[in-house]
Amino acid sequence: MNIEEIRKDFPLLQNREIAYLDNGATTQKPVKVINAVKEFYEKYNANPHRGAYALSMEATAIYENTRTKIAEFINAKHREEIIFSKNATESLNLIAYSYGMENLKKDDEVVISIMEHHSNLVPWQKVTKIKESKLNYMYINNEFELSDAEIENKITDRTKIVGITHVSNVLGTINNVKKIIKYAHKKGAIVIVDASQSIPHMKIDVQDLDADFLIFSGHKMLAPLGIGVLYGKKELLNKMTPFLMGGDMIEYVYEQETTFAPLPNKFEAGTQNVEGVVGLGAAIDYINELGYDEIQKIENEVLSYAKQELSKLSFLELYLTPNNTNHSSVISFNIKGVHPHDVASILDAEGVCVRSGNHCAQPLMRYLGIDSTCRASFYFYNSKEDVDKLISALNKAYNIFKKYVK
């Protein structure tokens, strides 16, 4: 399947004359996903788990069958280990409050990397302060990687929780989470993997990784906005108390006490984003049909071309690891001496969509000694023509600002 055929699956790419390079923020949606959501509303719209009538039971079957599909997609041992959430942020907060608040003690340590998205950082700031625990950071080297020495120095016998992004949303660095998990387990810690930026691009096997928790958002992998997934080992989830409380997560409610439903319902209070779940199931079908091997083949070709062409622009500062095998689909850059917002505005005028800002990673930016960057993030429907548009727009931006840049 060539790029032209793939792009026909994405209506927005047909309706807008743009080079969409902000896939790290959200991906475009294929017809398959759009139609699945439409079909649900036209044929199966009812509240799962709420009715004994046929339509509600059909909606329940669709909802729960998608849970099974996701469990198979990431090779979870039990379907009950898949919890639906609003997004990766909610999943991480659930872990912080339901696991962290219950298991951390005074002087225990939580270790995260300096690359973490605020969603895997700010909740741990709050929880560690409340529990009088310590929040420590693993820092990157000059090649934007976590060294073995840094990992082993920071994860100690006092470490109880390790939070690590699989792929940095700023640098594109692919962290060796399997090695981190193995070492953390040796020290008696559990590990939370943020797979938001990895699962759109590579196969995830939670049993092979031996991850204790793994989270991701559907909208970064072709699914609708507002649907996320939390995977957790069954034995851990069973011991945790719910994060949100209300309808459908209870077993019995009395005037002064309540018992909770078994997994996964215990963590899914209230009416869920069923159409989002349906769309996520269709997105997984699309990814499976195309195949991760084909996705990586297409992306690697376009990314190699992008790196080659961007490296020719002497006015650019690039922030990426020199190791191509350790780098995913994100390329952050700045035109030297020009604010990223100004650059992004000119690129937008040329029909090129990139993100500018701190990318919800202010501690990383501060550590790098910068305020913000432009970020081009690619997916399998991007082409070399998109790269050419980016290069052309960057040259135009530089020509506008060069007389002001020292």
Secondary structure by P-SEA (a helix, b strand, c coil): ccaaaaaaacaaaaaccccccccccbbbbcaaaaaaaaaaaacccccccccccaaaaaaaaaaaaaaaaaaaaccccccccccccccaaaaaaaaaaccccccccccbbbbbcccccccccaaaaaaaaaacbbbbbbbbcccccccaaaaaacccccccbbbbbccccccccccaaaaaaaaaaaabbbbbbbccccccccccccccccccbbbbbcccccccccbbbbbccaaaaaacccccccccccccccccccccccccccccccccaaaaaaaaaaaaaaaaaacaaaaaaaaaaaaaaaaaaaaacccccccccccccccccbbbbbcccccaaaaaaaaaaacbbbbbcccccaaaaaaacccbbbbbbbcccccaaaaaaaaaaaaaaaaacccccc
